[in-house]
Amino acid sequence: MLNRESANVRSSPQVLTTMAAILCGVALAVPLSGYGYLGMFTRQALDDHCAARILAQHGFWGSQIWTYKNHSGRIFSYFVRIVTESLGHEHIVPFLAFILLISWLLVTTWTFWQLGKLLGWRRSLLNSVVFSELLLFAMLRTGPDPGQSFYWETGALTYTLPIILVSLFVGLLLYYLRQQPQGAHRTLILWLAGTIGFCAAATSETNAAVQCVGLMAAIIICKREPISTETIKRSLPVLSYGFWGSLLSSMVVIAAPGNSVRESGVRSVAAPLSLVAVISKSLLGSVVFVVDFLRHRPGAALALLAVPAVCVWLETSSNGEVPRHTAARLWLLAYAFSFLLILSSIIPGVFALSD
């Protein structure tokens, strides 16, 4: 009788946490459904009409060649745009936000599920769904201009699509660490990592810069950080393939003749900045962006400070192998890494627009 009662006592918190997770998942699904529903009111605008016209004039492959020569080197985002135009024309635009939202949620859930399996979470699938919904809601809620980056067809395939691809890359990395694949399986994963890195970087100059800088910094940290475990060091092949894929894609994007054509229009009204001016303006813009975000989103600011601090405390209190000062250094390193990504995302725009 005592054993049965103690088992019931132990199971009660588990039932409560499961119910809480389900309620959170349902609650988060409501605003996400609203974001998807709002997409039903979108229509083609601006560059969407240009892509449709170029497709009609030059055909499927000819339109992509013409764009690379005369507009920009964003080969993958434009490829997806042309595929979208060819399959659904303007009729698919009202459903595009919903399609991207579902794809984003599925990929992010799979990525969190891989993380949960790696860390030994209980109810890993349920937690993965809730965390994915929370992440998507936070990004859509705090994004500076979801109208252009999520609802506009051209903007969504240029700026939201690479987020989905990068999430897929992270999930592939976690799967690689969890499965410890060998032989042909390992080769396939590495080639997939390089391909995803190539495609994601080919969506925009901004994402190409973020990927190259972020992956290079991650590789350096994994190699140089003294606390790097064997598990972290095993991620180096996937990170390396992703970096080389991103670098190759960046070279293709930068080499596009259309960049000069597009830049000439900007240079007629704004002279190019020097390298020092580009870096200084980008640094200032990054600081202003972070300060404004933290000032207008106090809840997010508190979470960004409190959640990592609690994680560091829990890790160091339960694992004597990690000194608290070392964990704190990694915590600060994570903030520096995040700021570096913000800076690298601003530099291409400052260089191109001189502002």
PyMOL commands that set and color helices and strands:
alter all, ss='L'
color gray80, all
select helices_A, chain A and resi 2-41+47-70+75-119+124-142+146-151+153-179+183-201+205-224+230-233+236-254+257-267+275-296+298-318+324-353
alter helices_A, ss='H'
color red, helices_A
deselect
rebuild
show_as cartoon
